[in-house]
Structures are given as C-alpha cells and as structure tokens.
Amino acid sequence: MRRSVGRTGVCWDDAMAESFFSAIKNESLHHHPGQGESQVIRYIEGFYNRRRLHSALACRPPLEVLDEVLSTPAAA
C-alpha cells in the first residue's frame, strides 16, 4: 500500500476520506447527537461497510466487494 501525499492545498489528495467523513456526519451523527464513538463504530460496521451502496464499487457495498475479491483465486 502506498500513501498518497501531495502538496499543501491540493484538494484531490483526501477526496475519498473527505467523502467518508461527510457521509458519517450527514447520515449518522446529525441524526443521533451525543452518542460519539460508539455511534460512529456502529455506523461504519453496521451500515457503511455492509449495506451502503458505493458508486466507485459499481453500486455495491464494500463488504460484498471484499468477499468477492477474497474468494477469487489468485493468479500465479
């Protein structure tokens, strides 16, 4: 895995992370204020990875894509 590091002020470096944290704020924390860390963990593990459809993954949840990748035999 290679870490992406760009110049200061380049908005494309953290687009995926920004999108993720925006989704947490809009879909979870604003609807359930005051629950903090446990709510974030429940959101990530219960909804974001298992049920939320991601356009970058052909409108499939991340867990489904991961299962598919892990079940595909590796090329020699």
N, C-alpha and C positions, 0 to 999 in steps of 0.2 A: 504494500500500500504506500502510495506517495502522497505526502501532504501538499496541499496547494497553498503557496504563499506568493502573494503578488505585492505590487506597490500599494502604499497607503492611499486610500480613496478610490480604489478600483472596486466598483460595486458588484462585479460578476464573481469575485472570489468566494463570497459567502452566500450566494443566492439560494442554494439548497438549504443551508442551515437557517437562513432568514425565513424562508418559506415554512420550514418545520416549526420554528418558534412562533411564527404568526398564526399557524394553524392551532397550536396549543392555546394561545391566548384567545383566539376567536371562537373556537369550538368547545373549549373546556373551562378555562379559568374565569372567563367573563360570566359564564352561566352558573358557576359554583364558587363564589369568592370565599376566601378564608380557609380553604382546605389544603392549600400549599402542595408540599412534596408528594404526599400520598395520592392526591388527585392527579398530579402530573404522571406518576408511575402508572396508575390505573388507566389513564388516557392512552399512554404510549403502548402498554402491553395489551390492553383490552380492546381498544378501538383503532388506533393509528396503524399498528402492525398487522392486525387481524381482519379488520372489516373496511377501513377507509380505502377507497379506490384512488390510485395514483396515476395520473396521465403519463408520467415518464415510464411506467411499467405496463403500458398497454391497458390501462384502466383495471388493474388487478391490485390486490393488497400485497404488501411486501412479504408477508409470511408465505403466501401462495407461490410467489416467485422464488423465494429461498428454497422451499420444499422441492420445486421443480429442478432447480439447479443442483441440489444435493442428490436427487435421485437419478440424474443423468450421469451415465458412466463417463469417466474422464478419458480423453484421447491420449494415446500413448506417445 
